[in-house]
Amino acid sequence: MRAFLAAAVLVTATSYTAIAETDPLIAVVDGRAITQSSVESVLIENGMMEDDERDEARQDGRLRQTGIVQAVERAALAAAAERDGLDKNPVTMEQIKEAPTSRDGLLREVWMTKVESDLRSQTDTARVKAFYEKASTGPRYALRFLTYTTRQAATEALKTVTDRASFDAEAARMFGSKQETATSQIQDVMEATSAWAWRLQGLSIDTPTAGAVGGPFCEWPLCSIWIVEKVETAPTPAFDQLDEKQIASLRGMSVFLKMRSAYSTALAAAKIEWKEPAPESWTDLARRISIPTNEF
């Protein structure tokens, strides 16, 4: 048995070495080799480059990093689908048979769809009510965001953006005119909710007072800085006073947050062996967000 295992390890190592000689190996995700060509294929499938742009893409560090994150994420969720036995579903098996090169992408979508469907069926009215009460209890904070393409840019902005005046000045610089800045303020102010609900999204409000500035808050592939636009303390309507549209919106938000938790758990469960430094954005994407299922 030991000889067999040793031989298997040797064959696997030899296979990866052979791949690396012609197609640089970037990572191994649950036994799946993520190579330069597979990264480029993911970028092409996602409409981020054309097939004849491979050479240029290899010189574009940011695009390459984006492709690596997408390829590793796809492989990790495909592995999660396999652990859940979703690859054994007859319909899925037939789809894979028809498009074998799209296997991991298909399994990723199957996993995402199944998890969301399960969470929606579990999120009954009682759970929506529990979520609403936690999200609306106590002070509620509306945040406004300014978004940057990199963590470094967001971090640099925080060196000078320290209060409402400098935040508004940075918004004016980014959007160019008072009208566009005002529009961005309306679009980017998130609905006021409790600090508890913000924490579920991975954002801790350390100084929850109007005008407080914080960040960076990174949700791949972008990073933001934020300001507490306003603090609301007036009582919210009782749950039974909400209309169907409001309850549907709450259910959607609740499912989204639990979906984010399941997603991060699946990424954390993946066995990833990096053959080069992991992109910084992978850390942001794979940040563990754990939501106790008994809370809502």
HELIX and SHEET records of a PDB file:
HELIX    1   1 ARG A    2  THR A   22  1                                  21    
HELIX    2   2 GLN A   36  GLU A   45  1                                  10    
HELIX    3   3 ASP A   51  GLU A   53  5                                   3    
HELIX    4   4 ARG A   54  GLN A   59  1                                   6    
HELIX    5   5 GLY A   61  ARG A   83  1                                  23    
HELIX    6   6 LEU A   86  LYS A   88  5                                   3    
HELIX    7   7 PRO A   90  GLU A   98  1                                   9    
HELIX    8   8 PRO A  100  SER A  102  5                                   3    
HELIX    9   9 ARG A  103  GLN A  122  1                                  20    
HELIX   10  10 THR A  125  SER A  136  1                                  12    
HELIX   11  11 ARG A  151  ALA A  157  1                                   7    
HELIX   12  12 ARG A  164  PHE A  175  1                                  12    
HELIX   13  13 LYS A  178  ASP A  188  1                                  11    
HELIX   14  14 ALA A  195  LEU A  200  1                                   6    
HELIX   15  15 PHE A  239  GLN A  241  5                                   3    
HELIX   16  16 GLU A  244  ALA A  269  1                                  26    
HELIX   17  17 GLU A  280  LEU A  285  1                                   6    
SHEET    1   A 3 ARG A  32  THR A  35  0                                        
SHEET    2   A 3 LEU A  25  VAL A  29 -1                                        
SHEET    3   A 3 ILE A 272  TRP A 274 -1                                        
SHEET    1   B 3 ARG A 140  TYR A 148  0                                        
SHEET    2   B 3 LEU A 222  GLU A 232 -1                                        
SHEET    3   B 3 VAL A 213  GLU A 219 -1                                        
END                                                                             
